[in-house]
Amino acid sequence: MNFKGKVVIVTGSSSGIGLACAKKFTALGANVVIASRTEERIKAIADELSCKGVSCLAIRTDVTIELECKNLIEKTVEKYGKIDILINNAGISMRALFDEVEISVLRKVMDVNFWGTVYCTKYALPYIQKSKGAIIGISSIAGFHGLPGRTGYSASKFAMQGFLESVRIENMKKGVQVLILAAGFTSSNIRKSALDAHGNPQGETPLPEDRLTPPERVADNLIRSIRKNKRNRIMTTEGQLMVFLQRIIPLLVDNTIYKKFRKEVQSPLKD
């Protein structure tokens, strides 16, 4: 796919994977719409990325609010007349054992990760069908296998993937590409803003961020996957192996995951 002149919407684009995608697509000649709750931040990004022949439009959007997602789509079409690619990237994580977490935390994670994808996809779909474009969901290994201390996050990613797979099949004769990309552990703010058992940002990361996958690499993989018309893309070898082995030796996979997450800094798992 030649991205020059295409219209690309990226949710959760004030930092991390979303920002990296916005930069990569504008560099390829696409007109990019960036959406986030941080209005001043995305307006500054839009000013930076807009250049001759390419524009970047910032639209403040809280993806948990259906009408704001509808507004995002309407303002995009009003400006550009079409939508070619929707990247559902907005996301939030959590870190707490299920028997300690407040239900409101799980609901908030679902509202962002699952319902945000549903709302944006619902209103963008007619335009993407018309352009024979692509819908992308930024997922995680947590969407293929449950992770301890991340019940809400895993549930939201499982739900998002099931939703997008259904949308893919419903539109398989309409020329719409639906891509689910599991990025693996990526250097971003998602772990610092992950919610604790009471819904407060955790404020620190349990992982060595400087050793994690750069968001630019995720954006490059996403672009290659769109060009190759991929359905699913699991970026890490570890993730690919886990998804394969869980069907053959699931107990071993469970034990391996337990040991890995038990070693985290201040792990919520207790022997």
C-alpha positions as CSV (number, residue, x, y, z in Angstrom):
1,M,0.0,0.0,0.0
2,N,1.2,3.5,-0.9
3,F,0.4,5.7,2.1
4,K,0.8,9.0,0.3
5,G,-2.4,10.9,0.5
6,K,-4.0,8.3,2.8
7,V,-6.0,9.5,5.9
8,V,-4.9,7.7,9.0
9,I,-6.5,8.1,12.5
10,V,-4.3,7.1,15.5
11,T,-5.9,7.0,19.0
12,G,-3.7,7.4,22.1
13,S,-1.2,9.3,20.0
14,S,0.3,11.7,22.6
15,S,3.2,9.3,23.3
16,G,4.6,5.8,22.8
17,I,3.4,3.6,20.0
18,G,0.7,6.1,18.9
19,L,3.1,9.0,18.6
20,A,5.7,6.8,16.7
21,C,2.9,5.7,14.3
22,A,1.9,9.4,13.7
23,K,5.5,10.3,12.9
24,K,6.0,7.3,10.6
25,F,2.8,7.8,8.6
26,T,3.3,11.6,8.1
27,A,6.9,10.8,6.9
28,L,5.3,8.5,4.3
29,G,3.1,11.3,3.0
30,A,-0.2,10.4,4.9
31,N,-2.5,12.9,6.5
32,V,-2.7,11.9,10.1
33,V,-5.4,12.6,12.7
34,I,-4.1,12.2,16.2
35,A,-6.5,11.7,19.1
36,S,-5.8,11.8,22.8
37,R,-7.3,13.4,26.0
38,T,-4.2,15.7,26.3
39,E,-5.3,18.5,24.0
40,E,-2.4,20.8,24.3
41,R,0.1,18.0,23.9
42,I,-1.4,16.7,20.6
43,K,-1.9,20.2,19.2
44,A,1.8,20.8,19.7
45,I,2.6,17.4,18.0
46,A,0.2,18.3,15.1
47,D,2.0,21.6,14.5
48,E,5.3,19.8,14.5
49,L,4.3,17.1,12.1
50,S,2.4,19.2,9.6
51,C,4.5,20.2,6.6
52,K,4.2,21.0,2.9
53,G,1.8,18.5,1.3
54,V,1.0,16.7,4.6
55,S,-1.3,17.7,7.4
56,C,-1.7,16.5,10.9
57,L,-4.9,17.2,12.7
58,A,-5.3,17.0,16.5
59,I,-8.7,16.2,17.9
60,R,-9.1,15.8,21.7
61,T,-10.8,12.5,22.3
62,D,-11.6,10.4,25.3
63,V,-12.3,7.0,23.8
64,T,-14.4,5.9,26.7
65,I,-17.1,8.4,25.6
66,E,-19.0,7.2,22.5
67,L,-20.0,10.7,21.4
68,E,-16.3,11.9,21.4
69,C,-15.4,8.9,19.2
70,K,-18.2,9.8,16.9
71,N,-16.9,13.4,16.8
72,L,-13.4,12.1,16.0
73,I,-14.7,10.3,12.9
74,E,-17.0,13.2,11.8
75,K,-14.3,15.8,12.1
76,T,-11.9,13.7,10.2
77,V,-14.3,13.2,7.3
78,E,-15.2,16.9,7.4
79,K,-11.5,17.8,7.0
80,Y,-10.4,15.1,4.5
81,G,-13.5,13.5,3.1
82,K,-12.4,10.0,3.8
83,I,-10.8,7.5,6.2
84,D,-8.3,4.9,5.0
85,I,-6.8,3.5,8.2
86,L,-7.9,3.5,11.8
87,I,-5.3,2.5,14.4
88,N,-6.9,1.6,17.7
89,N,-4.0,2.3,20.0
90,A,-5.4,4.0,23.1
91,G,-4.9,1.8,26.0
92,I,-4.4,1.5,29.8
93,S,-3.1,-1.3,31.9
94,M,-3.5,-2.4,35.5
95,R,-1.4,-4.4,38.1
96,A,-3.1,-6.1,41.0
97,L,-4.4,-9.5,42.0
98,F,-8.0,-10.1,41.2
99,D,-8.9,-10.7,44.8
100,E,-7.5,-7.3,45.8
101,V,-8.6,-5.1,42.9
102,E,-11.7,-2.9,42.9
103,I,-14.2,-3.8,40.2
104,S,-14.2,-0.1,39.1
105,V,-10.6,-0.6,37.9
106,L,-11.5,-3.5,35.7
107,R,-14.4,-1.5,34.3
108,K,-12.1,1.5,33.5
109,V,-9.6,-0.7,31.7
110,M,-12.4,-2.3,29.6
111,D,-13.9,1.1,28.8
112,V,-10.6,2.3,27.3
113,N,-9.2,-0.8,25.7
114,F,-12.3,-2.6,24.5
115,W,-15.1,0.0,24.2
116,G,-12.8,2.6,22.9
117,T,-12.0,0.2,20.0
118,V,-15.6,-0.6,19.5
119,Y,-16.8,3.0,19.4
120,C,-14.1,4.2,17.0
121,T,-14.5,1.2,14.7
122,K,-18.3,1.5,14.6
123,Y,-18.3,5.1,13.3
124,A,-15.2,4.7,11.1
125,L,-16.3,1.4,9.4
126,P,-18.5,2.8,6.7
127,Y,-15.7,5.0,5.4
128,I,-13.1,2.3,5.6
129,Q,-15.4,0.0,3.7
130,K,-15.7,2.6,1.0
131,S,-12.0,3.2,0.8
132,K,-11.2,-0.6,1.2
133,G,-8.9,0.4,4.0
134,A,-7.6,-1.1,7.2
135,I,-8.6,-1.3,10.9
136,I,-5.8,-2.1,13.3
137,G,-5.9,-3.1,17.0
138,I,-2.8,-2.7,19.0
139,S,-2.9,-5.7,21.3
140,S,-0.6,-7.7,23.5
141,I,0.4,-11.3,24.4
142,A,-2.1,-10.7,27.2
143,G,-4.8,-11.0,24.5
144,F,-3.7,-14.5,23.7
145,H,-3.0,-15.8,27.2
146,G,-4.1,-14.5,30.6
147,L,-1.3,-12.8,32.6
148,P,-1.3,-12.8,36.4
149,G,-1.9,-9.4,38.1
150,R,-3.4,-8.2,34.8
151,T,-6.9,-9.7,34.9
152,G,-8.6,-6.5,33.6
153,Y,-5.9,-5.9,30.9
154,S,-6.0,-9.5,29.6
155,A,-9.8,-9.5,29.6
156,S,-9.9,-6.2,27.6
157,K,-7.4,-7.5,25.0
158,F,-9.1,-10.8,24.7
159,A,-12.4,-9.0,24.1
160,M,-10.8,-6.5,21.6
161,Q,-9.3,-9.4,19.6
162,G,-12.5,-11.3,19.5
163,F,-14.4,-8.2,18.4
164,L,-11.9,-7.4,15.6
165,E,-11.8,-11.0,14.4
166,S,-15.6,-11.0,14.0
167,V,-15.4,-7.6,12.2
168,R,-12.7,-9.1,9.9
169,I,-14.9,-12.1,8.9
170,E,-18.0,-9.9,8.4
171,N,-16.0,-7.7,6.0
172,M,-13.9,-10.3,4.3
173,K,-15.7,-9.8,1.0
174,K,-15.6,-6.0,1.2
175,G,-11.9,-5.5,0.9
176,V,-11.3,-4.4,4.5
177,Q,-8.1,-5.4,6.2
178,V,-8.3,-6.1,9.9
179,L,-4.9,-6.4,11.6
180,I,-4.3,-7.4,15.2
181,L,-0.7,-6.5,16.3
182,A,0.7,-7.9,19.5
183,A,3.6,-5.5,20.3
184,G,5.2,-7.3,23.2
185,F,6.8,-5.2,26.0
186,T,7.3,-1.7,24.5
187,S,9.1,1.2,26.1
188,S,6.3,3.6,26.9
189,N,4.3,5.2,29.7
190,I,1.7,2.4,29.9
191,R,3.3,0.8,33.0
192,K,3.8,4.0,34.9
193,S,0.2,4.9,34.3
194,A,-1.1,1.4,35.0
195,L,-3.7,1.3,37.7
196,D,-3.2,-0.3,41.0
197,A,-5.8,-2.1,43.0
198,H,-7.6,1.1,43.9
199,G,-7.4,2.8,40.5
200,N,-4.4,5.0,41.2
201,P,-1.6,5.3,38.7
202,Q,1.2,3.0,39.8
203,G,3.7,5.7,39.0
204,E,6.7,3.5,38.4
205,T,7.5,0.6,36.0
206,P,8.5,-2.9,37.2
207,L,10.5,-3.4,34.0
208,P,13.8,-2.1,32.6
209,E,12.3,0.3,30.1
210,D,15.7,0.9,28.3
211,R,15.8,-2.7,27.3
212,L,12.3,-2.9,25.9
213,T,11.2,-2.7,22.3
214,P,11.3,0.9,21.0
215,P,7.9,2.2,19.9
216,E,9.4,3.1,16.5
217,R,10.1,-0.5,15.9
218,V,6.4,-1.3,16.6
219,A,5.3,1.4,14.1
220,D,7.7,-0.1,11.5
221,N,6.2,-3.6,12.0
222,L,2.7,-2.2,11.8
223,I,3.4,-0.5,8.5
224,R,5.0,-3.6,7.0
225,S,2.1,-5.7,8.2
226,I,-0.4,-3.4,6.5
227,R,1.6,-3.5,3.3
228,K,1.6,-7.3,3.4
229,N,-2.1,-7.5,4.3
230,K,-1.4,-9.4,7.5
231,R,-4.1,-10.6,9.8
232,N,-2.2,-11.1,13.0
233,R,1.3,-10.1,13.9
234,I,3.0,-11.2,17.1
235,M,6.3,-9.3,17.2
236,T,8.4,-11.2,19.7
237,T,9.7,-14.7,19.4
238,E,8.9,-15.3,23.0
239,G,5.3,-14.4,22.3
240,Q,5.0,-16.5,19.2
241,L,6.4,-19.5,21.2
242,M,4.0,-19.0,24.0
243,V,1.0,-18.8,21.7
244,F,2.1,-22.0,20.0
245,L,2.9,-24.0,23.2
246,Q,-0.2,-23.0,25.1
247,R,-2.2,-25.4,22.8
248,I,0.2,-28.3,23.4
249,I,1.5,-27.9,27.0
250,P,-0.6,-25.3,28.7
251,L,0.4,-26.1,32.2
252,L,4.1,-25.6,31.4
253,V,3.2,-22.2,29.9
254,D,1.2,-21.2,33.0
255,N,4.1,-22.2,35.3
256,T,6.6,-20.3,33.1
257,I,4.4,-17.2,33.1
258,Y,4.0,-17.4,36.9
259,K,7.7,-17.6,37.5
260,K,8.4,-14.7,35.1
261,F,5.9,-12.4,36.7
262,R,6.8,-13.5,40.2
263,K,10.3,-12.0,39.6
264,E,8.9,-8.5,38.8
265,V,9.8,-5.7,41.1
266,Q,7.2,-5.6,43.9
267,S,5.3,-8.4,42.2
268,P,1.7,-8.7,43.5
269,L,2.1,-12.5,43.3
270,K,2.7,-14.1,46.6
271,D,3.9,-17.7,47.1
